Amino acid sequence: MDESRLLKLKVVAMVAVIVEESGGEFLRPSSHRDRGDEWVRDHRRVIIGRRNLFRAKSKRSSAR
């Protein structure tokens, strides 16, 4: 097989893969990537040394 024919076959194969993938499913983030409920977020904040959610929400102004 000559070089130009091999190159054309490679291009056709790549286009076929792209066309097939574009019509299919798309990737979604897993359910484990959500933020979690307030209890989980509260404990994460406390672990890294920030105020818990109760105190953060009851504060009148945000810290900047």
Stockholm file with secondary structure:
# STOCKHOLM 1.0

chainA/1-64         MDESRLLKLKVVAMVAVIVEESGGEFLRPSSHRDRGDEWVRDHRRVIIGRRNLFRAKSKRSSAR
#=GR chainA/1-64 SS CCHHHHHHHHHHHHHHHHHHHHTSCCCCCCGGGSCCCHHHHHHHHHHTTCCCHHHHHHCSSCCC
#=GC SS_cons        CCHHHHHHHHHHHHHHHHHHHHTSCCCCCCGGGSCCCHHHHHHHHHHTTCCCHHHHHHCSSCCC
//
